[in-house]
Amino acid sequence: MKNVKGLAFALLTLFLFTRCKQDTTGFTSATEQTLVKNAWTVDYYFNNQDMTGDFTSSKLLFSSTGNVGFEKNGQLIAGTWKRTMDVSNNELITLQFSNNDVTLEQLNRSWKLVSRTSISLQFEETNGATQILFRLKTQ
């Protein structure tokens, strides 16, 4: 009888723990926390050539609501951003600005996060043979 009770308890415990899902509501990733905590400058942008100069005197401001602002020369342009994971479990940050600004069009893509510290984030995108690098630093 003792073995039956032990087996029943083990099966019940196994059933309960395998039926539970992790609650991710309200979960904020470390990347999102880092992004929304700071104002960011484009420290480096490379697409076949160094194009960092296109982003001089600009900054990006991320909000936890999925909005992002690009500020340059006193003008603020609104956009959106989201964080996802790809099939290889890489973090992706997708930026989308609806503006005809050539500089902003360079940011409109899904960026794979390759490095993160409290003061910098480095992203890359590989499109065929072209590798595009993008690094943000806190102000």
C-alpha positions in Angstrom: 0.0 0.0 0.0 2.9 2.3 0.8 4.4 1.8 -2.7 1.0 2.5 -4.3 0.7 5.8 -2.5 4.2 6.7 -3.4 3.6 5.9 -7.0 0.4 7.8 -7.1 2.1 10.9 -5.5 4.9 10.7 -8.0 2.5 10.5 -11.0 0.4 13.3 -9.6 3.5 15.5 -9.1 4.8 14.6 -12.6 1.4 15.5 -14.1 1.1 18.8 -12.3 4.6 20.0 -13.2 4.4 18.9 -16.9 1.1 20.7 -17.3 2.4 24.0 -15.9 3.6 26.7 -18.3 6.0 29.5 -17.5 4.2 32.7 -17.0 5.8 35.3 -19.3 3.2 38.0 -19.0 4.9 41.1 -17.8 8.3 39.6 -18.7 10.8 42.2 -19.9 14.0 41.0 -21.5 17.4 42.4 -20.5 17.7 43.8 -24.0 14.4 45.6 -23.7 15.3 46.9 -20.3 18.6 48.2 -21.6 17.0 49.8 -24.7 14.3 51.7 -22.9 16.5 52.9 -20.1 18.8 55.1 -22.2 19.0 57.5 -25.1 21.2 56.0 -27.9 23.5 57.3 -30.5 24.6 55.4 -33.6 28.2 54.7 -32.8 28.9 52.7 -36.0 27.0 51.8 -39.2 28.7 49.8 -42.0 27.0 48.8 -45.3 29.8 48.1 -47.8 31.4 51.3 -46.4 31.5 53.2 -43.2 28.3 55.3 -43.1 28.4 56.4 -39.5 28.6 60.0 -40.6 25.0 59.8 -41.8 23.9 59.5 -38.2 26.0 62.4 -36.7 24.0 64.5 -34.2 21.2 61.9 -34.0 19.8 59.8 -31.3 17.3 57.0 -30.8 14.8 56.8 -28.0 13.0 53.5 -27.3 9.8 53.1 -25.3 8.5 50.0 -23.6 5.3 50.5 -25.6 7.0 49.6 -28.9 7.5 53.1 -30.1 10.9 54.5 -31.1 11.9 58.1 -31.9 14.7 59.2 -34.1 15.9 62.7 -33.3 18.2 64.7 -35.6 18.7 68.4 -35.8 15.7 69.1 -33.5 13.3 67.0 -35.7 11.7 63.9 -34.1 10.5 61.1 -36.4 8.4 58.4 -34.9 8.7 54.7 -35.6 8.1 51.4 -34.1 10.3 48.6 -32.8 9.8 45.0 -31.5 12.0 42.3 -30.1 11.6 38.7 -31.3 13.6 35.5 -31.4 14.5 33.7 -34.6 14.5 29.9 -35.0 18.2 29.7 -33.8 17.2 31.6 -30.6 18.9 34.8 -31.6 17.4 38.0 -30.4 16.1 40.3 -33.2 15.2 43.9 -33.0 13.0 45.1 -35.8 12.9 48.9 -36.5 10.3 50.5 -38.8 10.2 54.2 -39.6 7.5 55.4 -42.1 9.5 58.2 -43.6 11.3 58.9 -46.9 14.5 59.8 -45.1 17.3 57.8 -46.7 19.1 57.6 -43.3 16.1 56.1 -41.6 15.5 53.6 -44.4 18.9 52.2 -43.6 17.5 51.3 -40.1 14.3 49.7 -41.4 15.1 46.0 -41.0 15.4 43.1 -38.5 18.7 43.3 -36.7 20.3 40.3 -35.0 21.7 41.2 -31.6 25.4 40.0 -31.5 26.6 41.9 -28.4 25.0 43.7 -25.5 26.5 45.6 -22.5 24.9 48.2 -20.3 26.2 51.0 -22.6 26.3 49.4 -26.1 24.4 47.1 -28.4 25.8 45.7 -31.6 23.6 44.3 -34.4 24.2 42.7 -37.7 22.2 41.7 -40.7 23.5 39.5 -43.5 21.8 40.0 -46.8 23.4 37.5 -49.2 27.0 38.4 -49.4 26.6 41.8 -47.7 27.0 42.1 -44.0 25.6 45.2 -42.4 26.9 46.2 -39.0 25.1 48.6 -36.6 26.2 49.7 -33.1 24.4 51.8 -30.6 26.0 53.5 -27.6 24.4 55.4 -24.7 24.8 59.1 -24.7 
